[in-house]
Amino acid sequence: MAVRACLFILFLLTPFAATAQSPCGGGDLGMVAVKAVRDARTLLLADGRSLRLAALEVPDGHEAALRVLEGQSLALKAAARTPDRYGRLVAFATRGNTAETVQEALVSAGEARVSARIGAKACAAALLTLERQARDAHRGLWADPNFAPLRADDYGRVRAERGRFVLVEGKVLSVRESGATIYVNFGRRFTRDFSLTILRRLRAAFTAAGVEPATLQGHRIRVRGWLELRRGPIMDVATPEQIEIIE
């Protein structure tokens, strides 16, 4: 843990050439000062507000890398939904004149996963590419086999991750529709096998993004989100960037 945190500190403090603007973030929210790390997802600001770093999921207990931000000034750009339901600012953050966001630095160092809700397509593509590179290089948390994407057919592991943000990989066996819901199934037994749900009213957005649900059958995919247990293990998919087609 200490070694990873030190590596991230060096990575974050390295000056980057501001030649390419990050594709992440919208309107300018101004400068803020970070007072403390509240938890793995939230920073407490000097003015009393709370900041949720957009597009990231940092596992509970792994927030040590964020502590390098304490006492620093950050420039914020709004995420799609800010504030959130808890009243927190949700934003992309950069330090000084650097071009790279804190989010990009964390993902590149392997200290965070990309979340289910990212925002603009270009931002999603950039962050997912950085995550894939960190995962392939076994950087940061990706060096731990328990942090790796779950296999959809590893029934015990999948069920054990209930209530957590996870990545799951597997081959889609079938795609079915029932009422207002599209079911993407990785097995035949709904009480045991992993499935995804997509609301039919969202189909157009998925199709426009090149992730037409009906064409997923027979493909290996990687999906990210919060794992629930209903009749069986299931994940609700609300945005196209939650699904990556592997082959």
C-alpha positions in Angstrom: 0.0 0.0 0.0 2.7 2.5 1.0 4.8 1.7 -2.2 1.7 2.2 -4.4 0.9 5.5 -2.7 4.4 6.7 -3.2 4.4 5.8 -6.8 1.2 7.6 -7.4 2.5 10.7 -5.6 5.5 10.8 -7.9 3.2 10.3 -10.9 0.9 13.0 -9.8 3.6 15.5 -9.0 5.4 15.0 -12.3 4.8 18.1 -14.5 3.0 17.4 -17.7 3.1 19.4 -20.9 -0.1 21.3 -21.4 -0.2 20.6 -25.1 -3.4 18.4 -25.2 -6.4 19.4 -23.3 -8.2 16.6 -21.4 -11.5 15.6 -23.1 -13.1 15.3 -19.6 -15.2 18.0 -17.9 -17.7 20.7 -18.8 -18.2 24.2 -17.4 -15.6 25.8 -15.3 -16.3 25.6 -11.5 -13.3 27.6 -10.4 -10.5 26.9 -8.0 -10.9 25.1 -4.7 -8.5 24.1 -1.9 -8.6 20.5 -0.6 -8.7 20.2 3.2 -8.9 16.5 3.7 -9.9 13.1 2.3 -13.3 12.2 3.6 -13.5 8.7 2.1 -12.4 6.8 -1.0 -14.8 8.8 -3.2 -15.0 12.2 -1.5 -12.7 15.2 -0.7 -13.6 17.8 1.9 -12.9 21.3 0.7 -11.6 24.2 2.7 -14.9 26.1 2.1 -16.9 23.3 3.7 -18.2 21.7 0.6 -17.6 18.1 -0.5 -16.2 17.1 -3.8 -16.9 13.7 -5.5 -14.2 13.0 -8.1 -16.2 12.3 -11.2 -15.9 9.1 -13.3 -13.9 7.2 -10.6 -14.5 4.2 -8.3 -11.8 3.8 -5.6 -12.3 0.7 -3.4 -13.0 1.4 0.2 -9.8 1.2 2.2 -7.7 2.3 -0.7 -7.9 6.0 -0.4 -4.3 6.5 0.7 -3.3 7.7 -2.8 -5.8 10.6 -2.5 -4.1 12.1 0.5 -1.4 13.7 -1.7 -4.2 16.1 -2.7 -4.7 17.4 0.8 -3.6 21.0 1.0 -3.5 21.4 -2.8 -5.5 23.8 -5.0 -7.5 22.2 -7.8 -9.2 23.7 -10.8 -12.6 22.1 -11.3 -14.7 21.4 -14.4 -18.3 20.2 -14.0 -19.4 16.6 -14.6 -22.7 15.9 -16.2 -24.6 15.7 -12.9 -23.5 18.1 -10.3 -24.3 18.4 -7.5 -25.3 14.8 -6.7 -28.1 13.6 -4.5 -25.9 14.1 -1.4 -25.2 17.7 -2.3 -21.6 17.0 -3.3 -19.9 18.8 -6.2 -19.1 16.2 -8.9 -16.3 17.4 -11.1 -13.0 16.7 -12.9 -10.0 18.2 -11.3 -6.6 19.4 -12.5 -3.6 20.8 -10.6 -2.3 24.2 -11.6 -1.4 24.4 -15.3 -1.3 20.7 -15.9 -3.3 19.3 -18.7 -4.0 15.9 -17.2 -6.9 15.5 -14.7 -6.5 13.9 -11.3 -8.8 11.2 -12.6 -6.5 10.4 -15.5 -3.5 10.2 -13.1 -5.3 7.9 -10.7 -6.5 5.6 -13.4 -3.1 5.6 -15.2 -1.4 4.7 -11.9 -3.9 1.8 -11.3 -5.3 3.4 -8.1 -8.9 3.6 -9.4 -11.4 2.0 -11.7 -13.4 4.0 -14.2 -17.0 4.3 -13.0 -20.2 3.3 -14.7 -21.1 7.0 -15.4 -18.4 8.8 -17.1 -19.9 11.5 -19.3 -18.8 12.5 -22.8 -17.8 9.8 -25.3 -14.3 11.2 -25.8 -13.7 11.3 -22.0 -15.0 7.7 -21.6 -12.7 6.5 -24.4 -9.7 8.2 -22.9 -10.3 6.9 -19.4 -11.1 3.4 -20.5 -7.9 3.3 -22.5 -5.8 4.4 -19.5 -7.5 1.8 -17.3 -6.8 -1.0 -19.9 -3.1 0.0 -20.1 -2.8 0.0 -16.3 -4.6 -3.3 -16.0 -2.4 -4.9 -18.7 0.8 -3.6 -17.0 -0.5 -4.8 -13.5 0.0 -1.3 -12.1 -1.2 -0.3 -8.7 -4.3 -2.2 -7.5 -4.3 -4.3 -10.7 -1.3 -6.2 -9.3 -3.7 -7.8 -6.9 -5.5 -10.8 -8.6 -8.6 -10.1 -6.4 -8.9 -6.7 -8.2 -9.0 -8.2 -11.7 -12.3 -8.5 -13.6 -14.5 -11.3 -12.5 -15.3 -14.2 -14.8 -19.0 -14.3 -15.5 -19.0 -18.1 -15.0 -17.2 -18.0 -11.6 -20.5 -18.3 -9.8 -19.1 -18.2 -6.3 -17.0 -15.1 -6.8 -19.7 -13.3 -8.6 -22.3 -13.9 -5.9 -19.7 -13.0 -3.2 -19.3 -9.5 -4.7 -22.9 -8.5 -4.1 -23.2 -4.8 -3.3 -19.8 -3.9 -4.8 -18.6 -2.1 -7.9 -17.0 -4.7 -10.1 -15.9 -5.5 -13.6 -17.2 -8.8 -15.1 -16.1 -10.5 -18.3 -17.7 -13.3 -20.2 -19.4 -14.5 -23.3 -23.1 -13.5 -23.8 -25.3 -16.6 -24.2 -28.5 -14.9 -25.1 -30.4 -11.6 -25.2 -34.1 -11.6 -24.3 -36.8 -8.9 -23.9 -39.5 -9.0 -21.3 -41.8 -6.0 -20.8 -39.8 -2.9 -20.5 -36.5 -4.7 -19.9 -33.8 -6.2 -22.1 -31.9 -9.1 -20.4 -28.4 -10.0 -21.4 -27.7 -13.5 -20.1 -24.4 -15.2 -19.5 -26.0 -18.6 -18.6 -29.2 -20.5 -18.7 -30.1 -20.6 -15.1 -31.4 -17.2 -13.8 -31.1 -18.1 -10.2 -27.4 -18.8 -10.6 -26.0 -17.2 -13.7 -24.9 -13.6 -14.2 -27.2 -11.3 -16.2 -27.4 -7.6 -17.2 -30.6 -5.5 -17.5 -31.0 -2.6 -19.9 -34.3 -0.6 -20.1 -35.8 -0.8 -23.5 -36.3 3.0 -23.6 -32.5 3.4 -23.5 -32.0 1.2 -26.6 -31.5 4.1 -29.0 -28.7 5.5 -26.9 -26.9 2.2 -26.9 -27.4 1.7 -30.6 -26.1 5.2 -31.4 -23.0 4.3 -29.3 -22.4 1.1 -31.3 -23.6 -1.2 -28.5 -26.8 -2.5 -29.9 -28.0 -5.0 -27.2 -29.4 -7.6 -29.6 -26.0 -8.0 -31.3 -24.2 -8.8 -28.1 -25.1 -12.5 -28.2 -22.1 -14.6 -28.9 -19.6 -11.8 -28.0 -17.2 -11.7 -25.1 -17.8 -8.4 -23.3 -16.6 -6.6 -20.2 -19.2 -4.8 -18.1 -18.8 -2.5 -15.1 -21.3 -1.5 -12.4 -22.8 -2.3 -9.1 -23.5 -6.0 -8.6 -26.9 -7.0 -7.1 -28.4 -10.3 -6.1 -32.1 -10.8 -7.0 -33.1 -14.2 -8.3 -29.5 -14.4 -9.3 -26.5 -12.1 -9.7 -27.5 -9.1 -11.9 -26.2 -5.7 -12.9 -28.3 -2.8 -14.2 -26.7 -1.1 -17.2 -27.8 2.5 -17.8 -25.0 3.9 -20.1 -23.3 2.4 -23.2 -19.8 3.0 -21.7 -20.5 0.4 -19.1 -20.1 -2.3 -21.8 -16.9 -3.0 -23.7 -16.9 -5.5 -26.5 -13.8 -7.6 -26.2 -14.3 -9.9 -29.2 
